[in-house]
Amino acid sequence: MEFAELIKTPRADNVVLHRPFHLAVEGTLCLTGHHLIFSSRRQDNAEELWLLHSNIDSIEKRFVGSLGTIIIKCKDLRIIQLDIPGMEECLNIASSIEALSTLDSVTLMYPFFYRPMFEIIEDGWRSFLPDQEFELLSSVTDEWRLSCINKEFSVCPSYPPVVIVPKSVDDEALRKVAMFRHGSRFPVLSYYHKKNGMVMMRSSQPLTGTNGRRCKEDEKLINATLRPGKRGYIIDTRSLNVAQQARAKGGGFEQEAHYPQWRRIHKCIERFNILQESLIKLVEACNDQSHNMDRWLSKLEASNWLTHIKEILTAACLAAQCIDREGASVLVHGTEGTDSTLQVTSLAQIILDPSCRTIRGFESLVVREWLQAGHPFQQRCAQSAYSNSKQKWEAPVFLLFLDCVWQILRQFPCSFEFNEQFLIMLFEHAYASQFGTFLGNNENERSKLKLSQKTMSLWSWVNRSEELSKFQNPLFEANSLVIWPSVAPQSLQLWEGVFLRWNRPSKFLDEAHEEMINIIKYNKELQAKVNALRRQLAEMETDDRMQENLRHTQLGIVSSLGSFCVSKLRMVSAEAGTLTSTQLYG
């Protein structure tokens, strides 16, 4: 298919662009296969906007006489308005945008056509391979192995080709366990706690059904993570009622009779349409500028967004507490193990592991616990908060995770190497990007699409020094401790950087941030001066001590010479015998 077939009107002049807190700008609008491009021609007000069609969530059309207006609502939550002279031109542009923003084939999307203008220093597709992660693990323990059982994705379509499993469990046993777990997602290692050797594993629900089916290989696999005499915890991200309903449909949960060393805890985290509706209500509340504070707070509470944040963080803190304070291993799962499970395992690692709070450590976490673990980005991020077509599989699961990370970052502002902009950037690229990192629903699909050969990785761009500087937290001081975020209602706040970003002027925030950077820079300069003065003082004290020692040495030499002279004189006196003292000393 040629993109030209979908573009009825490629260009329109005298178009007026309206955006909140910006002056209206007149210019030319152009449509390409992947971008909507607006550029002003005025010398005194040069303006250019490039918007990916894949970033467009929905459009609305309005007409007043011959003047047409298109309101574009984007997946990154911004809203722009285009006034286009001529009804026919407006209709043609609107239908073209609708067609180009809803392409069926993944291979027609921009990442397959994007060619970077920067020098590629690092191949992001090879930056965080399982082999590299296992090499780090094997340096601290020899109880795990790298299994290639899923080579060619033959056992579990949503797992990567290699996974980390207990050394005591062979591949034949893993195949049997896979048949006992929903979607063949058998328990695999998620995190190893170096402090005490406890681990966190993740999987999908067991297929126990109403008959109480069991699998001894499954029992052996998860028991292999326990220390002698220790208990483990199974954190089920469903309510007990939902888990029992799943059991009636062939799913279920681990029976205590078959897993006596494990205690099961249910922590309900909502899924799918409930989360999507919550996002829609939240964005609607944030965009409504007409109501007073009480009404706005009421709508914010009614969205339940912060309630979902609290539920996810609570479950993650529980998992971290079991590992660090209880000294117990943990298995986390929900139904499929591709959504709430990953939220809990990844947030628990941020709480426990300081390396996950660095830029590269966090990138590795996203690759390992989201991309390789099979979170279906293509389905979940197909639409955002404005779409008119509500599909069953859409849900802001990854956005909720990033929001939770932001909540922890806000409570521990010096413990993270990255800043808020880094999280916002990941949110934007998960929904629309020139890079292929978030395309597809799992590693199997990415392999079939040959993304590593045909598209550029997001990490290749992010990890360049000129880009990294934008995402570095100036307050960062490495903290090797476990951090425990508060989940009290007063501790959780609306993430304004995402949800109010386009609804408020950014001038004062930018000025405040710039002032903070200047203060930190000045503080570093003063600290450098203090250190230099301390060195000078230490050198002066050293010099003083050396001079004092030299003086004492000189006095000692003089004293010794004096003693020597007196001794000599006495010898002379003794030899002379008859000489008087007057004669001797002249």
N, C-alpha and C positions, 0 to 999 in steps of 0.2 A: 504494500500500500504506500502511495506517495502522500506526504503531508500536504502537498499543494491541493490535493482533492478536498481536504477538510477546511481549507482556508478560503472562504468566499470573498472576503475583502481584506487584502494583506496590509492596507495602510489607510489611515484616516488623518486628515489635518484639522487644525483648529479644535482639538480635543482639550477639555479642561479636566485636570486632575485635582481631586479633593481628598485630603487626609486630615485627621484630627490634629490640631495644634500646628498645622502648616498652612501657609498661604496657598490659595488656589493658583495653579500654574497652567498656562496654556502651551500646547505643543503638539507633537506628532506621535500618533500611536501606530506601532508596527506589530504584526503577528508573524512569528516564525514557527517552525515545527515544534519547538519546546519552550519558547519564551514569548511573553507579552512585554514589549519594549516601549516605554514612553520617554520622549526626550523633548525638552523645551528648546526653542530657538533663540530665546531672549538672551542678550549678552549680559544684562544685569542680574539675571536670575536663572543661571544655568542649572538644569535639573535633569536627572536621568534615572529611570526606574527599570530594573530587569526583574521580571517575576516568572518563575517556572510555572508552566501550566499544571504540573503535578502538585503544586502548592495550593491550587484553587479548590476550595471545598464546595462552594456553591455560588451561583450568580443570580441576581434579580434584575428585571428590566422594568423601567418606568418611562412614560412618555407624556410630555406636555407640549402639545402642538407638534411641531416638526423636530423638536429637540428630544433626543433620547438619552436616558441615563442608565448606565450599567453599574450595579453595586456588586463588587467582588469581595467575597468572604474567604479568607485564606485559612489553611490548616495551621499556620503559626499564630492564628487568632486575630490578625489585623484585618481591617476593613478599609477598602479604598473605593472611591466613586469616580466614574468617568462620564463626563457630559459630552455626547457625540452629536454633532449637527446632522440631521437627516435620519428619518425613521428607518429607511431601508438599510443604510450603512450600519446603523445601530443593531438592527436585527441580525444582519449578516455577521457582524463581529461577535455578538453574543452567542450565536449558534456555533461559530467556529471555536470559540473558547470552550464551550460545553463539550464539543467533540474532542478537542485536543487535551482536555483535562480528564477525560474518562477513557483513555486508550485501553483496550483489552489486553494486548500483548505486552508482557514485561520487556521484551527485547526492543520495543519501540520507544522505551523510556530514555530520558536524557543521559543517564550514566553510560549507555552503550554508544553514545555519540560524542560525549565530552572528551576533549583533549586538553590536558593541563598545560598551562603556560609557564609553570614553574619547574625548576630542576628537581627531579625525583632523587632524593638522597637515600630514602628508606622504602623498601617494598612492604607496605602495610599489611599485605595479605600473608606475609611470612613473619610478622612481628611477634605473634603470640600463638605459636603452635603448641599442641599438647605435649610434644616431646620435650620442649623447653621447660614447661611447667613440671613435668615429671622429673626432669633432671634436678630441679631445685628440691623437690620432695625427697628424692632418693638420697640426697646429701644429709638428710636428718633422720630417715627411717628406711628400713628394708622390708617392711611388712606389706608393701603394695607393689603392684605390677601394672605395666601398660599392656592392655589387651587389644588385639586387632580383630576381635571377633566380629565387629561390625563393618569390616572391610567390604566395600561395594554396597554398604547400607543394607545388607541382607538380613540382619536380625532385627534392627530397629530403625525405621526410616527417618526418625526425627533426632537420632543421636549422631555424633560425629563418628568417623571411621575407627578412631581409637579412644578408649576410655580407661580410667584408672580404677582398678578393683582390688580386693584383698588377694594377696599372693596365694593364700590357702584354698582359693576357689578357682577351679579350672574352667575352661571355655565351655565344656559340655554341660557343666552345672549352670553356667550363665544362660545357655540356650533354654534350659528348662525353666529357669527363673523368668526369662523374658516372656515365655508363654503364660506365666502366672500373673503378669503385670499388664495393666491397661496400656495399649499402644506399644507393647514390648519394652517399655521404659523401666528396665531393671535397676536396682539401686547401684549408684556409682558415687565415687568420692567427689565431694564438693569442696571440702576444706579440711586441712590438717592443722591443729592447734599446737604449735611448737612448745608452748609453755608446759603442757601436761600430756601431750600425745593423744588427746581426744580428737574425734573426727565428726564431721557433718556429712551425711550422705543425702542424696535426693533421688526420687523415683516417682512413679505414678501409683495409683491405688492398686491393691491386690484384687484379683478376680475371685474373691471367695464365694460370692453368690449366696443364695438362700440355703444352699446345702452345706455351707461351711467348708468349702474346698480348701485344702492346704497344699503346701509345696515345701518339702523338707530341704530342698536346695536353697530356697528363698530364706528359710529360717537359718540355715547354716551361713549364708552369705552375710546377713546383717549381724548375726551373733559373732562373726569373725572380727567385728570392730570393737567388741567388748573386752575389757581387762578382767582377769579372774576376780570373781566376787563382786563385780560392778554391774549396775543396772544402766539401761539406756532409755532414751525418751523418743517416742514417735510423735511428732507434731503434725497433726492433720489439719489442713487449712480450711476444712469444712466444718459446719456445725454437726453435732451428733445426729440430728434429724436428717440432714442432707446426706450424710454418710450412710445412714440406714436405708434411705430411699435408693441410693446408688446400689446398695446390696441387693435390693429387690430386682434391679435391672442387670445383675450379673457382676457388679463391682463389689465394693465393700471396704473393709478395714481389717487389720491384723487382729486375730482372735487371741485373747489373753492366754487361753489354754495352750496355744501353739507357740506363743512368744512370751513365756513367763518372766523373762529378764527385762522386758520392755514395758514401760508405762506409756499409755496413749493419752495425749492431751489434744482436745479439739479447740482450735482458734479460728473462728469463722472470719474469712476474708471474702468479700463479695466478688462476683465475676461478671463478665460480658455486659449484657444490656443494662444492668443496674449501675455499673460504673460509667457506661456511656451516657445514660440519662443524667447521672450526677454531674458529669462534665458539661453537658448542655445547659443544665440549670445554673451551674456556677458561672459560665461564660455569659449567659443571659443576664444574670444579676450584675456582673461586672460591667456590662455594656449599657445598662440602664442608668442614665444620669439624672433621671427625673425624680426619684423618690428620696425621702429623707434618710437619716442615718439609721433610725430604728427599723424602718422597712427594709433597708439594704441588709442590715445584720440578720434580719429575719429570713430574707431570701438566701443569704449565704449559709445560714444554718440549715435551711430546708434542702439545700443541694446535697448535704451529707458528705461533701468532699473531705472536710477535715476529720470527719468520723472515720472515713476509709483510711486516711493517713494514720490516725491513732491505732486502728486495728492492725495495720501492717507493721507499724513500728513496735507495737506491743508483742506481736508474734516473733519478730526478729530479736527483740531484747530477751524474750524467753529462751529462744534457741541459744543465744550468746551466753545467757546465765547458766543454762544446763551444762554447757561446755566448759566455761571458765571457772565458775564458782562451785558447781556441783561435781565437776570432774567426770562428766558422763558424755558418752557419744550420742549423737542425735540423727534421726532419719526424718526428713521433711517430705511430705507429699500432700497433694490434694486429690483431684480426679485425674487429669492428664499429666500434671507435673510440669506444665509449660508456662504457667502464669503466676499465681499466688505463691507457688513453691519457689520460683526463682526470685520473687520479691523478697521472701524471707531469707533464703540462703545468701543472697548477695548483700543485703543490709546487715545480716549477722556478721559477715566478714568485714564490713566497714567498721563495725563496732569493735571487733576483736583484733583485726590485723592492720597495723599502721601502714604497711606497704600499699594497702588498698586506698589509702587517703592521698597517695601521690598521683601525679598525672598518668604516668605509665602504668602504675598499679591499678588505677581505676579503669583505664582502657583495657587492660588484661582481664579485669573482672567482667566488664561488659561483653568481651569476646567469649570468655569461658562460661559465664553463667547465663548469658542471654542468647548470643548468636550460635555458639557451638551447642548449647543446651537445648536448642530447638524452640525458642520463643517465636511464634508465627508473626513476624513483623508485617509481612505483606497483608495479612488478614486484619490484624489489630489496628494498623495505622492507615488503612485504606481511606478512611474519612476521619474528620475531626469533629468539632462541635457544631458546625453549621450545615452539615449535609442534610439534604431532604430525603435521601434514600437510606433508610436504616437497615443495614444488613446485620445478620445474627452474630457475626464473629468480630465485629468492631468493639474495641475497648481500650481505654487509655492506661493500660497496665504499665507500660514503660514510663509514661509521663508520671504516674503515681509513684513509681520507684524513684525517679529523679527528684520529685517533690519531697519525698522522705529524706533523700540525701541532703537536699537543701535545708530541711529542718534541722538536721544534725550539724551541718556546716554553720548554720546561724547560731546554734548553741555552743559550738566549739570552733570559733572563727580562726583560731591560730593552729588548728590541728590538720588542716587540709592544704595541700600544695596548690590545688586548683581553686578557682573562684566561681562565682555564680554564672558568669558568662560561659564558662566551659559546659555547665549543665544545660543552659539554654541552647547552646550550639548543638548538643547531642539531641535534644528534643526536636529542634528544627530539622536536622538531617534524618531523623527516624521517620519523619512524615514526608519530606520532599528533599531530594539531594541530587547533586551532580555526581556523587560517588556511589559505588555499587554495594557498599558495606551492609546496608539494611534492606537490600532487595531479597526476595524469597522468604520462605517460612522456616527453612532449616538448611543444614549443610548439604543435604541430599539435593535439594532444589538448586542451591548455589553451584554445586558441582555440575549439574546438568546444564545450567545456564553458562558455565565456564566464566564466571564473574572475575576470577583472579586473572584470567588472560584478557578478557574483553573490557573490563572496567577498572577504574582507579579506586584504591582503598582510601577511605576517609583518613585513616591514620597516617598515610603518606603525606597528606596535606597538613594535618594538625601538628605533627611532630617536627615540623621545620621550625628553626629557632625564631624566625620572624613572626610565626603564628603562635608559638608557645608563649611568647611574652605577653600576649593578650589574655591568656587564660591562667596566668600565674597569680597566686594569692600573695600580696605583699606582706601580709601578716603572718605568713607560715613560719612555724618553728616546729621542727620534727618532734613528735610526741610518741614515745614507744609504748605508752600505756593503753589499756582498754578504756574506751570512752562510753559512758552510759547516758544516752539521751533521755530527757524527760518527755513523757507522753501526756502530762497533765494538760487540760484544755487551755490554760493560760500560757502554756509553753509552745503551742502550735499556732502558727500564723499563716495567713493567706500569702502565697508566693506571688508578690506583686510584680516581680521581674518578668513573670510569664503572663499572668492574668490581667494585670493593669498596665502592661508595657505600652500598649497603643492608646490607652485612655487617659493618659496624663502627660504633661510636658516633661521631657527628660532633661531639660536644661539644668535645673537645680541639682538633680541627682548626679549629672555628669560633673558639675562644678564641685559638688561635695566629694565625689570620688577622686577628682583631680587634686583637691586640697589634701585628702587623706594620703595620696601618693607622695605629695610634696612634703607632708609632715614626716612620713616614714623615711623618705630620702634624707631629710634634714636630720632626723634622729640617727640615721646610720652614719652621717658625716660627723655628728657630735660624738657618737660612740667610737668612731675611728680616731678622732682627736684625743678622746679620753685614753684610748689604748696606747696611742703614740706617747702621750704625756706620762703614762704609767711606765712605759719602756724607758723613757728618758730618766725618770726618777729612779728606776731600778739600776740604770747604768751609772747615775750619779752616786747612788748609795754604794755601788760596787767600787767606783773610783775612790770614794771617801775611805772605804775599808782598805783598799789597796794602799792609799797614801798613809793611813794610820799604821798599817803593817810595815810599810817602808820606814816610817819614822821610828817605830819600835826596833826595827832591824838596825837602823843607823845608830840608835842609842846603845844597842847591844854591842855593836862593833866598837864604838867609842869606849864603852865600859871595859870591853875585853882588852883594847889597846892600853887603856889606863892601867889595868891590872898587870898586863904584860910588862909595861914600863917600870912599875913599882917593883915587880919581881926581879927585873933585870938590875935595877938600882941596888936592891938588897944584895944580890949576888956580887955586884961590884964592890959594895961596901964590905962585904964579908972577905973578899979577896984582898982589898986594900988594907984592911985591919987597922993600921995606924992612922989613916986619914980621918980627920974630924968631919963633922957634918957641915961645918962652915966651908971647909976646904972642898968637900964633895960637891956641894951645890953652888960653889962659887960665892 
